[in-house]
Amino acid sequence: MISKKWLLLVVFGIFISFWCTAKGKINVLILSGSNNHKWQETTPAIKGILEETGLFEVSITEEPEKMNSTMLGNYEVLLSNWNLFPEKNGNWAEETQNAVLDFVENGGGFVFVHAGSSANYDWAEFQKLAGATWGKGTRHGKQHSFEVVVEEFNHPIVNGMSNFWTTDELWIKMQNFKTCRIIGEAFAPKTNKGFDKMEPVMFEGKLGKGRTFFLVLGHDVKSMRNLGFKTLLQRGSEWAATGKVKQKLPHELTLKRKTSENKLKWKKDKNSLSLLNQKQTVWRYNFNPSEGKPYIHPLSTIQGTELTWLRPNDHPWHRAVWFSWKFINGVNFWEENRKTGVSDGKTEIISTNVETGKDFKASVTQQLGYRIADQEYLLTEERELQFSPPNKYGNYYVDWKCTFTAKEDVVLYRTPLKHEPKGKGYGGYAGFSIRLNKDLWDTSFESDQGEKESVHGARASYFTFNAKGVQGEHVGVSIFDDPDNYGDATHWYVWNTDNHPFYYFSPAVIFNAKMELKKGEKLKLKYRLLVHGEETDKNDIKAEWERFVGQ
């Protein structure tokens, strides 16, 4: 007779087993530890890309030669970021080779990334699993920008996916074993060691009940940050494991119907105002009192290319397009506690009034207050935003005007300068700011004087950010600093690095000096943010600037 205690344990065990299975995560084993590329950087990047979907549980082995059937029984997918190149022969024992083949034939998946197929040249079955590899006559030119053309629209990995642009290493004349199907290609020009013809960049294959996916892209961490690469790696790994893809495509990679007709409409709720074009958000102004600081996100082109990044992990207090002081009377109103999302200084929305027109102009007026804990306000703000309707080219602007009133003597300041106590070489940003989408590429900044190099800290009347979206379209954002703003021409805080995507700029009104306001004193600031979804000549930007200052 089974005791109640034993029965409860059995039922509990069944429940735990069911619960673990119900979680439904796909177990992936990354093969790493050796590669003629920087595997110490790319392996963590691959792991992060898979885990950010919430679909995968990822493990890593740096000794793939020790794999066996028992070990592989814990996984649904193997992912090779491993080779011994330039050594051609492998070091996997026959037991490991048989275990891998059995794993795939019985329904497991195998994904190869870039040079992860350039391995085990003395093991023909491994090469056939990849379907193609670096062989006799294979070569590549310099890393460059090119369009990836999706070939098999009905394949689950790429179904509904648009072509996209990336900057990567394109392999030319790969050795193809005819055991796979090409599902994506890119043009390799003679000017970069190609043959002026299309070369494959991704393959799919099958062995028994299993599936294989080879993504030739992904030379380094920088190229792995491309949205197209990430999407293919995520979807290809899911397909290799299950034969299906349930992940939704990012809207940037969804095939768009070419149309010159814009269908604009408003979307309003108690905490935000949005302008939509068909189903895509052009812009949204968020003013939820529980969040404190109001902000614009997303800020997009008329066709839906998102330009802003909200709360990135490196600076979670960056709110896409927003205004915030750094220190008011020595208290930090800018940075927020990473756990609570709250600053030491409180920014409060006192009131908001929204007006919209049939011509798709909008006006938002607000009262805001700045204080420490529940003390009286140190500073109040009257804010007015004017949103223009998009013109025939899709360009539009936001006029951002704010008037601050000191309720007592206040000092507005930044991170201390180098020569000051506890001074730092960084910092200096605060005020009107924009943090730009990490998935943009070919990025550059240019001042009103045409300066493109030494831009950080430069004085300028305006700056323009130019970039390209994932489908190769030109996008841009300009910020105009009103000449009547405080002091001389403003110093700009400009940051442009794609090693760790950080695209940010701000007319930093307290870049190099404190600002003191006596009780009752007012400070007026005005900016225009111009969005242009086409390649815009600098003379056009200058003309927009002149219209702005002439109002």
N, C-alpha and C positions, 0 to 999 in steps of 0.2 A: 504494500500500500504506500502510495507517494504522500509524503508529509506536505502539509500546507506551506511550510517554509520553503521546501524544495520546489513546489509548484510555483510559488511566487517568484523564486529565482529564475526558473525557466521562462515564465511569462515576461519577467523584466528583461531577460537576455534577448528574447524575441523582439520586444519593443525597442531595445537599444539598437539591435541589428537593423530593424525596419527603419528606425529614425535616421541612422547613419546612411542607409541606402536612399532614403527619401530626400536627403540633402542633395543628392544627384550631382555632386561635383565629379568632374572628369579628372582622373589621376594621371598626371604627366610626369615622365622621367626625362630630364634633360641630360644628355651625354655631353660632358665637358671635361676640362682639365688639360686639354692640349688642342692647339689650333694655330695656324700661321697668321691668324688675326688676333685681335686683343680680346681673347675669350674671358679674361678677368673682368672686362667691362661689359661685353655683349651678353654673356650668360645671365648676369643679374638683370640686364635690360629686358631680355626675353621673358624671364620669370615674372618681372613686374608687368609687362604687357599682357600676359595671359591672366595673371591674378586680378588685374583691375576689372575684368569682366565679371568676377564673382562666380564663374563657371568652372574654374580649374583649381585643383590642388596640385602644386608643383613641387617636385623633389629634384635634386641634382646628384649625379654621381660623377666623380672625377676619375673613376676607375671602371670604365665601361667594359674592359676586358674581363672583369670578374662577374658580369651578369650571368644569371642562370634562370632556368624555368621557374623555380620557386620565387625568385626575386621579381621576375617579370609578371607573375600572377597578380601583383599588387597594382598594376597599371593598365590603362586603356590606350595610352599613346607614348611612344618614344619620340624624342626630338633631338636630332643630332646637331650639335654645335661643336663637333669634335673632329679632328683629323691629326695625323702624324706628319703632315706635309712639311718638308719635301720627301720624307720617307714614303715609299709607295706601298710597301707591304704592311699588313696590319699586325696586330699582336693579340687578336682574339682567338681563344682556343676553339677547337671544334665543338665543344659543349656549348660555348656561348653562341657560336654561329647557328647551331641547330636550334637553340632556344629562341633566338631572334626570329628565325624563319618560321618556326612553329607559332610564335606569338602573332605574327602578321597573318599567316595562313588561317589561323583560327579566329580571326576577327579583330586583331589589334591594329592600331594605326601607327604609321611611321612618318614623321615630318623632318625634312632636311632644310636647313637655313644656310644660304650662301655656300661657304666652303665646307659645310657639314657633309657634303657628298664626296668631297675629295679625300677619300679614305678607303682603306681595304682594297687597293687595286688588285691584289692577288686573290680576291674573293669575288667572283663574277656575280653571284647572287645579290651581294650588297649593292653593286653598281646597278643591277637591274631593278632593285627596289627603288633607288633614286630615280632611275629612268634616264638620267643624263648626268654628265660630270665633266670635270676639267680633263680634257684628253689631248691627244697629239694635235697641235695646231691651234688650240684654244688660247685666247688672249683677251686683254681688255685695255682700253685707253684710260685716260684720266677720269676721275669722278666728274660727272657733269649733270646738267639738268636735262631730263627727257620725259616724254609722255609714255605712260604704261597703257597699252591698248588692251582692253578686255575682249577676249575672243569668243569664249563659250558662255553666252549670256544665260543659258538654261542650267548651267552647272550650279549646284547648291552653294559653292564657295563664292561665286561672283554673280549670282542671279540678281538682276536689277542694279548692279554696280556700274557706275560711270567710269570712264577713263580718268586717270589722274596723273599729276606731275610729281616727280621726285628728283632728288639729287643723290646719285648713288654710283656704284661701279657696275657697268654693263658688260657682261661676258659675251664674247663673240666666238662663234664656231665651236659651240659645246659638242662633246661627243654624246650623241643620242642613241640609246639602245633600242628604240622603237617599242619599249614596253610601257610607254606612258603617253598621255595626251597633253598637248600644249593648250593652256587656257588663258595665256596672256603673253604679249610681246612688246618690244620697244624697238624703235628705229636706231640703228647704229651707223652713224655717218663715216665716210672715208676720212674726214678731217680728224677723227678720233679713233683710228685703227679699225674702223668697221668696213663694211662692204656696201654701204648705202642700201641696206635691206633690213628687214625686221629680224630680230633675234628673240628667242623665247626667254621669258623671265619667270614663268611658273608652269609647273606640270602637275598632273594628277595621274595616279596609277592604281592598279588593283593586283592583289596576289591572294588567291583562295578567297576567304571571306573578308580579308583585310584591305585597307586602303593606304595609299601613300600620297604625300603632297610635298613638292620641292619648290621652295621659294628662293629664287636665285638672288633676290635683292637682300640688303642688310649687311653691307660691308663693314659698317661701324655703328657706334651708338647714335651718332648724329643722323645717319640715314634711317635708323630704326625708329626715330621719333616721327617720321613721316606718317600722316594719318592713313594713307593707303597701305603702307607696309604693315602697320599695326592691325588694321582691319583684316588684311589677308592672313596674317599670322593667326589671329584669333579665330577667324572663320575656318581657315584651313585645318587648324588643330581640332576644332569641334567636328568637322566633317570626317577627318581621319579616324576619330574615335567612334562616331555614331552613324556616319553615312548621311547625316542630316545637319542643317544649320538653322538654329532657332534665333540666333542673334539678329537684331535689327541693324540695318546699315546706318551709319551716320548720315544725316541729311546732306552733308557736303558731298557725299559719294553716291547719292541717289540720282538716277538719271532724271534730268530736268527737261521738260518740254520747252523747246525754244519758242518763245513768244515775245512780241514787243508790247503786248497789252498788259498793263498793270491793273490789278483788281485790288484796290486798297480798301481797308475797313478798320474801324476802331474796335478795340477790346478794352473794356474798363472793368475794374472791380475796386473795392474799397482801399486796396493797398498798391495799385499799379495802374498805369495807362500804357497801352501798347498800340502801335501801328502795324497792321498786318498787310502783306501783299500775298493774296491767295491764302495759303496756309502757313507761310513763312513769316516770322516776326522780323520786321525791319528794325524797330527799336522798342524798348520797354523801359519806362521810368518807374523804379520801385521805391515806394515810400511807406513801408510798413513801420509803424511806430515802435514795434517790438525790436526792430533791427537798428533803430537810431539813425545812422547816417544814410540818407537817400543816395541812390546810384542809378546809372543807366546800364542795363545788361539784359539781353544782348543788344549790342550795337552792330548792325549788319548792313551790307549793301542791299539794294533794292531786290536783288535776286537771291538773297538769303545767305551770302557768305558771312559768317560770324567774324567780327573783328576784335572782340573783347574777351577777356579771361576773368572770371569771377573767383576770388578767393583761392589763388594757386597755393600749393603746399608750401612753397618757399616763403611767401608773404600772404598769409590768409586774410590779412586786413586790407589787401588790395581789392577794391570793389569796382573793378572794370572802369567806369567813368564816374568820378566822385570828387568831392571836396572835403578835405579835413586838414586841420592844423596839426602840427607835431606837438609842441609844448605850449600850453597856456599857463603862465605863472609857474612854470617848472613841472606841470603835471602832463602826462602823456595822453593826448586825445587821439593819436594816430594808430599806434600799435595796440593789438588786442591780445588778451590771454588766449593761448592756443586751445586750451580746454574749454573755457567758458565763452570765448568770442566777445568778451567785454573789455573795454579800455578802462584805464584808471580814471580818465576824464569822460564825462557823459555828454554825448550829443543827442539832443532830444528834438523830435518833430512836434511842434506845438499845434500847427494847423496846416492844412493843405487845401487849395482850391484849384480845380481843373476845369478848363474850358477847351472844347474842341469845335472845329468848324467843318462844314461840308467840303471845303477845299483842302482838307487834311492839314491845316495849320492847327497847332495846339499851344496852349499857354498853361503853365503851372506856376502858381505863386504859393510860397510857403513862409512860415515863421519857424525858426529853429532856435534852440537855446543851448548854451555850453556851460556846464557847471561841474563841480566836484561833489560827488555823493548827492546829498539832498540839500546842499547849501544853495544860496541865492545864485542866479545866473551871473557868471563872470562876463559873458558876452552873449548878445543876441544877434540873429541874422534875419534879414528880409531877403528871400531868394526868389528870383523870377527866371523861368526857363521859357524860351520861345522856340518851338520846333517848326521848321519850314516844311512845306510839302515837297516831295521829290520832284525835280524838274524832268524834262524829257530825256535826259541822259541818266536819270536815277540818282543824281547828286542831291544832297540835302544838308541842312546845317542846324545846329542847336546853339542859340545864344544863351549864355549862362551868366546871369548878373546877380551879384550879391552885395548887400550893404550891411556891414557889421557895426554894432553900437556897443561900446564898452560900458558895462554897468558899474565897474570900478576900474582902478588903474590896472592895466594888463600888459604883460610882456609876451609877445609871440615869438617863438624861436624854434630852432632846428637842433639836430645832434650837434654838440659842441664842435667848433673848428679845431684843427690840429694844434694851434698855438694856445688853446684855452684849456683849463682844467678838465681832465677826462676827455680830451679832444680826440676825434676820430678822423680818418681820411675819407670815410664814406659818409653817407647821410646828406642832408641838405634838401631833401625833397619834402614837400608838403604844399597844400593848396590844391589847385585844380589839376587833376592827374588822370592818366589813362594807362591801363595795363592791357597789352594786346595779346591776341590769341596765339598760343604756342604753335599751332599747326600752320601758321603762315610761313612763307619762305621767301628767299631772295629779298631780304628786308634791307631797307636803307633809310637814313634820315637826311634831310637837307634843310638848311636854314634859309631865311629870306635873302641872304647874301650868296647863296649857292654853295655854302660850306657843307661838305659831306664827311670830313674826316674828324677834325678836332671839334666835335660838337658838344660834348659834355661840358657844362659850365659856360658855354658861349652866351653872349648877349644877342638877342634877336627879337624881331617883332613877331615872327611866326616860324614854326617848324612844320615840315611835311614828312609823314611816314609813308613810304611806298613799299608794297610787298605783292606777293602773288598768292592766290588761294590754291587749294589742292587740285583744282581742275585747270590751273594755269592762268586763270583770269587775273587781271591787274586790279588791285584794291589800294585805297589810300585814305589817310586821315590827316587833316591839317588842323592845328590849333593856332588861332590868332590871339595875340595879347594886346588888349586895348592900350593905345599910347597914353591914355589918362590914368592908367593904373599907377599904383604907388611907386614913387622914385623914378630912377632912370630906367633904361631898357632892361628888362628882366634877364637874370641868368637862368638858363634852362638846365634842368636835370634830364639827361638823355642816356638811356642804357639800351644797347643793342648787341646782344650776344646770342648765338644759336648753339653754342656748346651745351649750355643749359638754357633753354629758350627763355629769354628775358627781354621783352620788347616793351619799353616804358618811356614816356616823356611827360614833362610838366614844366610850365612856366613858374618856376619855384620862387615865389615872391620873397621868401626869407632864406634864399640860398646862402648868402654870405653875411647877413647882418640881422640883428634883432630888430623887432618892430615894437615900439611902445605906443600905447594908446592911453590917454588920460580919460578919467571917468567922463562919460558923455560924448567923447570924441567918436567920429564915424570914419569908417574905411570902406571905400567903394571899389569893387573889382568887376571887370567885365571881360568875357572871353567868347570867342566863337569857335565851335568845333565843326569842321566841314568834312563830310563823308563823300568820297568820290569813288565810284565803282568802275572807273575806266582809267586808262593811262592819261594823266592830265599834265599838260605842258606847264612849266613853271610860270609862264606869262599868264595862264588862266588863273593860277593860284594868286598871283599878284593882283590881278583884276578883282578877284573875290575879296582880297584884303582891302583894296581901295574902296570897294562898296561898303565893307564893314565899318571902316573908320569914317566914311563919309555920311553915315546915318546920323 
